Amino acid sequence: MLDPIEARQKRDQLVRDGFAIVPGILGDPLLSQLQRWSQEVFEAVPVDPRYQYQGSDIHVYTESHWQQMDREPDHRQFPAPIVEQLLNHEPQKQVCAELGLEDVRSAGGSLILLSKPAFGPPLYWHQDFTNWDHPEAAAPWPTRIFLSYYMSDTSRENGCLRVIPGTHRKRIELHDLLPNAHTPEIQAIDDLDHPIFMDHPDSIDVPLRTGDLIIADARLLHAAWPNQTDQRRTLVLAWHDVFS
């Protein structure tokens, strides 16, 4: 998928900036299947006001992992065969190998559907790492990453990703202003002038094309612009552990 020079550049960017993009990794027929399937899910599941900034928070599992969980499915957690297909997508696995990401393994046998509805609000600044009391938090390389794809092209207009490069390894003032990610406290903030939504001077937009793979360190501060269009903007994200 990548020649050795490109692979080294992507790996260095992931370590230095906290993210890297590999274009065109997800194509048909799997891409079209994911687009249709995710659209059907969102047509059936109403947006929960508690997750207005994410747009949704739907966790979908492989059949084998769901059997181990021993619980009844509901509209926010259920199994689906397509999860296994994405987690085992050969071009994705090949790219991870070429970047030198060792022992890549799914964290929980699942993916998350995150969809910003038409005219949905922005997503606040946050990071998703939770193991800060462990020495791995200070590692120069990632130990948990997300591998994700947008189901449509993204831009600032429809709520593209925003990141602050380097914040996975360096604390900045914004860290001190942020409540813990995804808690009721941060979800309850309704002031769009709050620092959690600020236009930080070091932030950059990360517009992506449909099927581009973005790999990011869980420690990286990231957010998303509001969706100013009349079309839903959907993200399929899967957490992975790496470098055991």
DRENMARDO-212088 format. One record per residue: residue in three letters; x, y, z of N, C-alpha, C in turn. Coordinates in steps of 0.1 Angstrom, whole numbers, plus 5000, padded with zeros to 4 digits. Layout:
<sites>
ALAXYZXYZXYZ
...
</sites>
This chain:
<sites>
MET500849885000500050005000500950135000
LEU502050125008502950245009504350195006
ASP505150284999506550244997507250275010
PRO508450225012509150245025509350385030
ILE509550475020509750625024508450675029
GLU507350655022505950705026505650645040
ALA505850515042505550455054506350515066
ARG507550545064508350605074507850745077
GLN507450825067506950955069505650955077
LYS504750855074503550845081503750805096
ARG504650715098504950675111505550785119
ASP506450865113507050975120506051085123
GLN505051105114504051195117503151155128
LEU502851025129501950975140502650995153
VAL503950975154504750985167504851135170
ARG505151215160505451365162504151445164
ASP503151425156501951505156500751445163
GLY500751305164499751235170498651185161
PHE498851205148497951145138498651135125
ALA498051045116498451035102497350995094
ILE497351025081496250995072496850915060
VAL496150805057496550725045495350725036
PRO495450785025494250805016493750675009
GLY492450665008491850554999492050415004
ILE492050395017492250255022490950175022
LEU489750245024488550175024487750205011
GLY487550095003486850114990485750014989
ASP485050014978483949924975484449774974
PRO483749674978482249684982482049724996
LEU483149715005482949735019482449875022
LEU483049975015482650115018481150135016
SER480650085004479250105001478350035012
GLN478849915016478049835026477949915039
LEU479149975043479150055055478250175054
GLN478250245043477450365041475950325042
ARG475550225035474150185036473750135050
TRP474550055056474250005069474250115080
SER475150205080475150315090473950405088
GLN473650435075472450515073471150445078
GLU471050315076469850245082469850255097
VAL471050235103471050245118470550385123
PHE471050495116470650625121469250665118
GLU468650605107467250625104466350555115
ALA466950455121466150375131466350425146
VAL467450495148467850535162467750685163
PRO466950735172466950885174468150935181
VAL468551055179469651115186469351135200
ASP470151085209469951105223470551245227
PRO469751325234470251465237471451465246
ARG471751355253472951345261474151345253
TYR474051305240475251295231475151395220
GLN474551515223474351605212475651655205
TYR476751655213477951705207478651595198
GLN478651475203479051365194478151345182
GLY476851365185475851335175475251195177
SER476051105182475550975186476650905193
ASP476350785199477350715206476950565206
ILE476950505194476450375192477550275190
HIS477650175199478650075199478149945193
VAL478849895183478449775176479649675176
TYR479249545179480249445183480349335172
THR481449265172481549145165480549035171
GLU480148945164479248845169479948765180
SER481148725178481848645189482048725202
HIS482348855201482548935213481248955220
TRP480148975212478848995218478348875226
GLN478648755221478348635228479048625242
GLN480248675243480948675255480348775265
MET479748875260479148985269477948935276
ASP477148845270475948795276474948895280
ARG474548985271473549085274472549095262
GLU471449165265470449185255470849305246
PRO470649295233470949415225469949525227
ASP470349655225469449765225469849855214
HIS469249975213469550065202470950125202
ARG471650125214472950175215474050075215
GLN473749945217474749845218474149715212
PHE474749665201474249545195475349485186
PRO475249355182476249295173475849315158
ALA476849305149476549305135477749245128
PRO477549165117478649095110479549185104
ILE479149305100480049395092481149445101
VAL481049445114482149485123483349395120
GLU483149265120484349175117484949205104
GLN484149245094484749275081485649395081
LEU485249495089486049615089487349595098
LEU487149525109488349505118489349425111
ASN488949335102489849245095490149295080
HIS489849415077490049465064491449465060
GLU491849385050493249355047494049475044
PRO493549575036494449695033494749775046
GLN493749775055494049845068495149775076
LYS495049645077496049565084497449575077
GLN497449585064498649595057499349735060
VAL498549835060499049975063499649985077
CYS498949925086499449925100500749855101
ALA500949735094502149665094503249745087
GLU502949815076503949895069504450015078
LEU503550065086503950175095504750125107
GLY504849995109505549945120504749935133
LEU503449945132502549935144502449785148
GLU503149745159503249605163502049565172
ASP501549445170500549385178499249465179
VAL498849505167497549585166496449495169
ARG495549525179494449435182493249525186
SER492149475183490849555186490649565201
ALA490349685205490049705219488549685221
GLY488149565224486749535227485949475216
GLY486649445205485849375194484649465189
SER484849595187483749675184484149795176
LEU483149865170483349995164482250085169
ILE482550215168481650315173481050395161
LEU479750415160479150505150478950645156
LEU479650745150479550875155479050965143
SER477851015145477251085133476651225138
LYS477251325131476751465134475551485125
PRO474351505130473151535122473251665114
ALA472351685105472251815098472151925108
PHE473052025106473052145115473352115130
GLY474052005132474451965145475552055151
PRO475652065164476652155171478052095170
PRO479052175173480452125173480752025184
LEU481751945182482251855192483351925200
TYR483351925213484251995222485651925221
TRP486652005225488051955226488151855237
HIS488751745234488951635244490051545239
GLN490451455248491351345244490651215250
ASP490951105245490250975249491150885257
PHE492350915260493150825268492750825282
THR492750705289492350695303493350645312
ASN494450595307495450525316496650615320
TRP496250735325497250835328498150805340
ASP497750715348498550675360499550565357
HIS499650525344500550425340501750485332
PRO502950425334504050475326503850485311
GLU502950395306502750405291502150535287
ALA501650615296501150755292502250845287
ALA503450815292504650895288505350845276
ALA504950735270505650665259505650765247
PRO506750765240506850855228505950795216
TRP505650665217504850605206503450575212
PRO502450565204501150535209500950395215
THR500050375225499750245229498250215227
ARG497450325224496050305220495850405209
ILE495250355198494950445186493550425182
PHE492950515174491750495167492050485152
LEU491450395145491450375131490050415126
SER489850515118488550555115488350605101
TYR487150605096486750645082485450725083
TYR485450835075484250905073483450845061
MET482150855062481250795052480950895041
SER481451015042481351115031482551205033
ASP482851285022483851385023483651485034
THR484651525041484451625051485151755049
SER484651865054485251995053484752075065
ARG485252195067484852275078483352295078
GLU482752305066481352325065480452215071
ASN480852095069480051985074480651915087
GLY481551985093482051935106483251855106
CYS484251885099485451805098486251805112
LEU487151715113487951695124488851815126
ARG489151845139490151945142491151875152
VAL492451905151493351855161494351965165
ILE495051945176496152025180497351935180
PRO498151945169499351855168500251865180
GLY500751745184501751735195501151735209
THR499851755211499251755224499151615230
HIS499451515223499451375228500751355237
ARG501751445236502951435243503351555251
LYS502651665249502951795256501651855261
ARG501751885274500551955280500552105276
ILE499352155273499152295271498152355280
GLU497952485280497052545289495552495287
LEU495252465275493852415273493552285281
HIS494552205283494252085291493652115305
ASP494052235311493652265324492152325324
LEU491652355312490352415311489252305308
LEU489652185305488752085300488251995311
PRO486951975312486451865321486851735315
ASN486651625322486951495317486051465305
ALA486651405295485851375282484651285285
HIS483551325278482351235277481651215291
THR481951305300481251295313479951375313
PRO479051355322477851445323478251595324
GLU479351625331479751755333479951825320
ILE480751765311481051825298479851825289
GLN479051725290477851715281476851815285
ALA476851865297475851965302476252105298
ILE477452125294477852265290477052305277
ASP476352425278475552465267475952605262
ASP477152645266477652775261478752755251
LEU478452785238479352755227480552855228
ASP480552945237481753035239482652975250
HIS482252865255483152805265484452755259
PRO485552755267486852715261486852585254
ILE485952495258485952355252485652365237
PHE485152475232484852485218485752595211
MET486752645218487452755213488252725200
ASP488552825193489352815180490752835185
HIS491452725189492752735194493752775183
PRO494752865187495652915176496552805170
ASP496752695177497652585172496852475165
SER495552495165494652385159494752385144
ILE494552275138494452265123493252185120
ASP492652215108491552135103492152015096
VAL491351905097491751775090490651735081
PRO490451795070489351745060489851615054
LEU488851525052489251395047488251355036
ARG488651265027487851215016487251085021
THR486151045015485450925019486450805017
GLY486550725027487450605026488850625030
ASP489250755033490650775038490750725052
LEU491850665055492050615069492750715077
ILE492250755089492950835098493350755110
ILE494650755114495150695126495550805136
ALA495050785148495350895158495650835171
ASP496550895179496850865192495750905202
ALA495350815211494250845220494450965229
ARG495751005230496151115239495951255232
LEU495751255219495751375211494451455214
LEU494651585216493451675217492851695204
HIS491551665203490851675190489351725192
ALA488751775182487451825183486851815168
ALA485651875166485151885153484252015151
TRP484252065140483452185137481952145137
PRO481052245138479652215136479252175122
ASN478252105120477752065107476752175103
GLN477152255093476352365088475552325075
THR475452195072474752155060473552075064
ASP472652045054471451965057471651815055
GLN472951775055473251625053473951575066
ARG473651455070474351395081475751365077
ARG476651375087478151345085478451235095
THR478851115090478950995098480450955098
LEU480850905110482250855112482150715118
VAL482950625112483050485118484450475124
LEU484450455137485750455144485850325152
ALA487150275152487350155160488650175168
TRP488650155181489750165190490650035189
HIS491950055189492849945189494049965199
ASP494449865205495649865213496849825204
VAL498049885208499249855199500449865208
PHE501549795204502749785212502549735226
SER502049615227501849555240503049545248
</sites>
